[in-house]
Amino acid sequence: MKTENTTVDSLLTQQKDQILRDWMRDVGQTGDIQEAQALLAAVHEAIRADADPEQLDSPALDKARNVLRSLSRECAAQGSTAGEASQFRSSSSSPRRWSSSATACWPCP
């Protein structure tokens, strides 16, 4: 595994709960964090598969992309706007790197 992925894997393993709390706080959400957990788990799985975050079309990131697509559909069905969608991408530097080219509006307002 690449050194940076080993470091991120260790961080996600040791501090997952704190990362989730901080991420939810950054996007102004206080409710259910199941979507955040699903996305973080998919990203963590990709890290463990030694995915390159610069290659967003790699098979290792399929699950993370699918989670983002599902969240986008859910948010669109709830009437979220494109501006609200960008809140997710700008909410946290680590998850943003993995989702910067994806279309996601999570968390829904």
Backbone as numpy.savetxt, mean C-alpha at the origin, in Angstrom:
# Nx Ny Nz CAx CAy CAz Cx Cy Cz
18.30 -12.23 -1.22 17.46 -11.06 -1.22 18.35 -9.81 -1.22
17.93 -8.82 -1.98 18.67 -7.55 -2.03 18.73 -6.94 -0.63
19.82 -6.23 -0.36 20.02 -5.62 0.95 18.85 -4.73 1.35
18.38 -3.88 0.44 17.28 -2.98 0.79 16.00 -3.76 1.09
15.77 -4.85 0.37 14.58 -5.65 0.65 14.70 -6.38 1.99
15.91 -6.81 2.33 16.13 -7.44 3.64 15.83 -6.45 4.75
16.26 -5.22 4.56 16.02 -4.17 5.56 14.54 -3.88 5.69
13.84 -3.73 4.57 12.40 -3.44 4.61 11.64 -4.63 5.19
12.02 -5.84 4.82 11.39 -7.04 5.38 11.51 -7.05 6.90
12.68 -6.77 7.39 12.91 -6.74 8.83 12.05 -5.66 9.50
12.00 -4.50 8.90 11.20 -3.40 9.44 9.72 -3.77 9.47
9.21 -4.32 8.37 7.81 -4.69 8.30 7.48 -5.82 9.28
8.39 -6.72 9.47 8.18 -7.82 10.41 8.14 -7.31 11.84
9.06 -6.45 12.18 9.20 -5.99 13.56 8.24 -4.86 13.94
7.85 -4.03 12.98 7.08 -2.83 13.33 5.78 -2.70 12.55
5.23 -3.81 12.09 4.03 -3.78 11.25 2.89 -2.98 11.89
2.60 -3.24 13.15 1.48 -2.57 13.81 1.68 -1.06 13.88
2.89 -0.64 14.21 3.19 0.79 14.29 3.11 1.43 12.91
3.61 0.75 11.90 3.55 1.26 10.52 2.09 1.45 10.11
1.25 0.47 10.40 -0.17 0.58 10.06 -0.84 1.75 10.79
-0.56 1.88 12.09 -1.15 3.00 12.85 -0.71 4.34 12.27
0.59 4.47 12.01 1.10 5.73 11.48 0.52 6.03 10.10
0.43 5.01 9.27 -0.10 5.17 7.92 -1.55 5.63 7.98
-2.34 4.98 8.81 -3.74 5.37 8.94 -3.86 6.80 9.48
-3.02 7.16 10.43 -3.03 8.52 10.96 -2.68 9.51 9.85
-1.68 9.18 9.05 -1.24 10.08 7.98 -2.33 10.36 6.96
-3.20 9.39 6.73 -4.27 9.60 5.76 -5.58 10.01 6.44
-5.51 10.24 7.74 -6.67 10.76 8.45 -7.76 9.75 8.69
-7.42 8.49 8.75 -8.40 7.44 8.98 -8.26 6.89 10.39
-9.37 6.66 11.04 -9.33 6.11 12.40 -10.14 4.83 12.51
-10.82 4.44 11.48 -11.69 3.26 11.53 -10.97 1.98 11.16
-11.69 1.14 10.47 -11.24 -0.19 10.08 -9.98 -0.11 9.22
-9.00 -0.92 9.55 -7.74 -0.87 8.81 -7.51 -2.14 7.99
-8.56 -2.89 7.69 -8.39 -4.14 6.95 -7.76 -3.92 5.58
-8.17 -2.86 4.88 -7.60 -2.59 3.56 -6.11 -2.29 3.66
-5.73 -1.51 4.66 -4.31 -1.20 4.86 -3.54 -2.46 5.19
-4.11 -3.32 6.00 -3.45 -4.57 6.34 -3.26 -5.44 5.10
-4.29 -5.51 4.26 -4.20 -6.32 3.04 -3.13 -5.79 2.10
-3.09 -4.48 1.95 -2.09 -3.89 1.07 -0.68 -4.07 1.63
-0.52 -3.81 2.91 0.80 -3.97 3.52 1.26 -5.43 3.45
0.35 -6.37 3.64 0.70 -7.79 3.54 1.13 -8.14 2.11
0.43 -7.59 1.12 0.79 -7.85 -0.27 2.15 -7.26 -0.62
2.41 -6.06 -0.12 3.72 -5.43 -0.35 4.81 -6.22 0.36
4.53 -6.65 1.58 5.52 -7.42 2.34 5.82 -8.74 1.62
4.80 -9.36 1.09 5.00 -10.60 0.32 5.89 -10.34 -0.90
5.67 -9.23 -1.56 6.50 -8.88 -2.72 7.94 -8.62 -2.30
8.13 -7.96 -1.18 9.48 -7.71 -0.66 10.19 -9.03 -0.40
9.46 -9.94 0.23 10.05 -11.25 0.53 10.38 -12.05 -0.73
9.67 -11.74 -1.82 9.96 -12.37 -3.11 11.06 -11.61 -3.86
11.66 -10.62 -3.17 12.75 -9.81 -3.70 12.32 -8.94 -4.89
11.09 -8.45 -4.81 10.57 -7.58 -5.87 11.35 -6.27 -5.93
11.42 -5.72 -7.12 12.03 -4.42 -7.33 10.92 -3.37 -7.38
10.87 -2.44 -6.42 9.79 -1.46 -6.41 9.79 -0.53 -7.61
10.85 -0.53 -8.38 10.90 0.28 -9.59 10.27 -0.45 -10.78
9.97 -1.72 -10.62 9.38 -2.55 -11.68 7.95 -2.92 -11.27
7.07 -1.95 -11.33 5.72 -2.16 -10.83 4.92 -3.19 -11.62
5.39 -3.55 -12.81 4.67 -4.55 -13.60 5.20 -5.96 -13.37
6.09 -6.14 -12.40 6.66 -7.46 -12.15 5.62 -8.38 -11.53
5.71 -9.67 -11.83 4.77 -10.64 -11.27 4.75 -10.65 -9.73
5.87 -10.34 -9.11 5.92 -10.33 -7.64 4.97 -9.30 -7.04
4.61 -8.30 -7.82 3.72 -7.24 -7.33 2.27 -7.43 -7.77
1.96 -8.56 -8.40 0.59 -8.81 -8.85 -0.43 -8.67 -7.73
-0.16 -9.27 -6.59 -1.12 -9.24 -5.48 -1.32 -7.81 -4.99
-0.25 -7.05 -4.85 -0.37 -5.66 -4.40 -1.19 -4.84 -5.41
-0.93 -5.04 -6.70 -1.71 -4.33 -7.72 -3.18 -4.72 -7.65
-3.45 -6.00 -7.43 -4.84 -6.46 -7.33 -5.54 -5.86 -6.12
-4.85 -5.74 -5.01 -5.43 -5.10 -3.83 -5.76 -3.65 -4.15
-4.85 -2.94 -4.80 -5.09 -1.54 -5.16 -6.26 -1.40 -6.12
-6.36 -2.30 -7.10 -7.49 -2.25 -8.04 -8.81 -2.46 -7.32
-8.84 -3.43 -6.43 -10.05 -3.70 -5.66 -10.45 -2.50 -4.82
-9.48 -1.88 -4.18 -9.77 -0.69 -3.37 -10.25 0.46 -4.24
-9.69 0.59 -5.43 -10.12 1.64 -6.34 -11.58 1.46 -6.74
-11.93 0.22 -7.07 -13.33 -0.06 -7.45 -14.27 0.24 -6.28
-13.88 -0.17 -5.09 -14.70 0.07 -3.90 -14.89 1.57 -3.66
-13.82 2.32 -3.78 -13.91 3.77 -3.55 -14.73 4.46 -4.63
-14.56 4.04 -5.87 -15.34 4.63 -6.96 -16.83 4.36 -6.75
-17.15 3.16 -6.29 -18.54 2.82 -6.03 -19.12 3.67 -4.89
-18.25 4.14 -4.01 -18.69 4.99 -2.90 -18.67 6.47 -3.27
-18.25 6.77 -4.50 -18.29 8.15 -4.97 -17.05 8.97 -4.69
-15.93 8.35 -4.40 -14.70 9.10 -4.16 -14.25 9.82 -5.43
-13.65 10.98 -5.25 -13.16 11.76 -6.37 -11.69 11.45 -6.64
-11.19 11.91 -7.78 -9.77 11.73 -8.10 -8.88 12.43 -7.07
-9.30 13.58 -6.58 -8.53 14.30 -5.56 -8.42 13.50 -4.28
-9.50 12.85 -3.91 -9.47 12.01 -2.72 -8.58 10.79 -2.95
-8.56 10.32 -4.19 -7.71 9.17 -4.52 -6.24 9.50 -4.31
-5.85 10.71 -4.62 -4.44 11.08 -4.49 -4.00 11.14 -3.04
-4.94 11.22 -2.11 -4.59 11.25 -0.69 -3.80 10.01 -0.32
-4.19 8.86 -0.86 -3.50 7.63 -0.55 -2.04 7.68 -1.02
-1.87 8.10 -2.26 -0.52 8.09 -2.83 0.42 9.05 -2.12
-0.11 10.11 -1.57 0.76 11.08 -0.91 0.81 10.90 0.60
0.18 9.85 1.10 0.03 9.70 2.54 1.27 9.23 3.28
2.06 8.40 2.65 3.17 7.81 3.37 4.25 7.44 2.37
5.46 7.77 2.68 6.53 7.60 1.70 6.77 6.15 1.32
6.74 5.21 2.23 7.01 3.82 1.88 5.92 3.22 1.01
4.64 3.23 1.43 3.62 2.67 0.56 3.47 3.43 -0.74
3.71 4.76 -0.72 3.59 5.52 -1.95 4.56 5.02 -3.01
5.76 4.65 -2.60 6.74 4.17 -3.57 6.21 2.95 -4.31
5.51 2.10 -3.59 4.98 0.88 -4.20 3.72 1.14 -5.00
3.05 2.24 -4.78 1.76 2.44 -5.45 1.74 3.67 -6.34
2.87 4.29 -6.57 2.88 5.57 -7.27 2.33 5.49 -8.69
2.41 4.35 -9.33 1.88 4.23 -10.69 0.51 3.56 -10.72
0.04 3.16 -9.57 -1.24 2.46 -9.52 -2.37 3.47 -9.38
-3.56 3.01 -9.67 -4.73 3.86 -9.47 -5.44 3.36 -8.24
-5.38 4.13 -7.19 -6.04 3.74 -5.94 -6.62 4.94 -5.26
-7.75 4.79 -4.65 -8.35 5.90 -3.93 -8.50 5.54 -2.47
-7.78 4.58 -2.03 -7.87 4.17 -0.63 -7.10 5.13 0.23
-7.52 5.39 1.42 -8.78 4.93 1.99 -9.93 5.80 1.52
-11.06 5.21 1.39 -12.22 5.98 0.95 -12.61 6.95 2.05
-13.01 8.15 1.66 -13.41 9.15 2.67 -14.70 8.74 3.36
